[in-house]
């Protein structure tokens, strides 16, 4: 954690934001008295359970998937 005066904070704001983004906390002081704190934001947790490919590699689809139970289905529709 570092402390900078308000004039330096205005002059080097983008550098201070970059330091905060890298995990550092920066205290901004006026006349030596702390008045503000620049802290990094916590990254939101991304819910990957609803993403495409989330189950990749956990099961295998047979090559004849589109022809499975073909005879039974035809029998149900044709009534034979």
C-alpha positions, 0 to 999 in steps of 0.5 A: 500500500502506498500513499500519494498526494492529491496533486500527484494522483491527478498528474499520474492517475492512469498509472495509479489505476494500473497499479490498482488493477494489478492488486495494489491499494493506493491511498490518496492524501491531501495535506498529508491526511488520507482522504481516499483509497484506490483499490482493485475490483474483484473479478466477477465469477463467470458461470461456465455451466451454461456455456457451449462446450461445458460438458466437452469430453464428459460423454461420447455420442455414438456415430449412429446417433441419428439412426438409433432406434430407427426401426422402433420409431418407424413402427410407431409412426406406421402402425406396423 
